[in-house]
Amino acid sequence: MMTKTAPAVVVLGENSVAVARKMMSVLPGATLYGLAGRTSEVDVSFTSFGETLRELFAEGTPLIGICAAGILIRTLAPMLSDKRQEPPVLAVAEDGSAVVPLLGGLNGVNDLARRIAEALNVKAAITTTGDIRFRTALLSPPPGYNLANPDNAKTFISDLLAGAQVKLEGTAPWLSNSQLPIDPNGDLTIQITERLVTPAPNRLVYHPATVAIAINHIVDIASVQQLLADAKLAPASVAGIFAPLTAATNPAIHAVASTFGVPVRLFTSNQLESLLSQGYSPAQAAAIAATGTSAQPITPSSSQIAIAIAPKPINPSTIGQPRGHLAIVGTGPGASQWMSPEVREILKSATDLVGYKTYLDLVGSLADGKRRHESDNREEIARAKVALDLAAQGRYVAVVSSGDPGIYAMATAVFEVLDYYNKPEWDSIDIHVAPGISAMQAAAATIGAPLGHDFCAISLSDILKPWSIIEQRIAAAAQADFVIAFYNPVSKERTWQLAQARDILLRYRSPDTPVVLARNLGRPGQAVKVITLEELMPAVADMRTVILVGSTQTRTIQRSNGSISVYTPRRYTEDKEI
């Protein structure tokens, strides 16, 4: 069985990072873990090697350690109990000269080792006798085949190694082309079938992924399982769940797919048009399209479910399209340590990145191998349309914002487009917003706690709303004594709004009210300083600056080292004592 989880590559020093990146070129979705203080430009930093490895192993994550085999063995030894459940574990030499599979023989460790070795241009140190002699791994068949009775495999392979002959029933090129002692009169049998059969010690049964289940309506899982049982088909032979694109949001489809551990693939109306014109139901048409066969599909009386059998294993990734995903993510103000783990995972999984070039550059190596769709910072609506169209094609699209995507950023633009320009194909998309640390949060954290009591945020840009509305909001916020975060304070074309905002505030705040100016947060050239409200001039800010104006309660503390801290007390009172 081949693992479906992307591996973790673990390195202990900077010298191993280059080798790790070379391996990861053939490991889609892999995550690079590096020891904190000794590595840089890694996906995840860790401080405890043992805890990190044991946690990943317990989650079933394949592990590739660029280190000595002994340290991996000693670290994981207390956790070894069931070889059928353990994920692949490999040791790779620091210079990439050796690839040694250690654990996970039933879950494709040897195949993984060969793939890595090929990328490093070395030979994998395969020690499994059956693999060496027969040039095939009976315990971990290739994608598209599932071993039904692994408990019988050990004795079966021992008999083969002792000289027994084996006959094949069914078709499997990976077995026919191996060096197995195949004989039509053999005492042992390997059977390849999608049908339910009873395995035996002298018979290995492989179920090929040739069965397509198609659904076009809300159905319960039990009815699907019963349909398989009535047809005497093995659940392990289910290759995927297929449906018309219009049914993409049907939760039953995804629940059934989760139950069988297979992907969902969708067909557009154009792809099914010919079959529908022949009188097939949408489910029947999807089943036939998935299997590429003209055989009549198996259907219950409702015709909302259909099953068809392909002549050879189905590769779902080549059929139809997946459900499109659109994630609008916030990377934080700029520094990589401010990016959430959720956002990192989304960026790793995405196929396409959409955004302003400056923001796409902020994600660093997480953008490697992705399709980039760059646009000017003011083209939010066009950018949102591009992202939705890409996702409707079945792609995994990440719209990248700095800060938090829901605060003066792209999340709103996407939903505006969805509301005003909605296309039928957009209805199939799964849309998700992943929050990020906002500029005002980061600015506050660098100086103390100025947002410690009630606060609000106001954009001084009058591109999308009239200045008269902005004036009203500034006055209302000032009169209500909110701490105010000003976004977009000054640009090349707008140099007067900040001065007017200050004048409005001075009607309600004292001239010595603390004001925090935070520029280029988390990026080269970061600068944070504290001035007074009367000193707030357009020349002190630009579009990369976020401004925090204190309330009447906001205080400053002069520290002994010469620095200044700013905070707004939790208690709103004239009494300054705690």
Helices and strands as residue ranges (DSSP letters): E 8-11, G 14-16, H 17-24, E 31-35, E 44-46, H 49-58, E 63-66, H 69-76, G 77-79, E 89-92, E 99-103, G 105-107, H 109-120, H 129-134, E 145-147, G 150-152, H 153-161, E 166-169, H 173-176, E 188-192, E 203-208, E 211-215, H 221-230, G 235-237, E 238-244, G 245-247, H 251-260, E 264-267, H 269-277, H 282-291, E 305-309, G 316-318, E 325-330, G 336-338, H 341-349, E 352-356, H 357-362, G 364-367, E 371-375, H 380-392, E 396-401, H 410-420, G 424-428, E 430-434, H 439-447, E 448-449, E 455-459, H 467-479, E 483-487, H 497-505, E 514-519, E 527-532, G 533-535, G 538-540, E 545-549, E 555-558, E 564-567
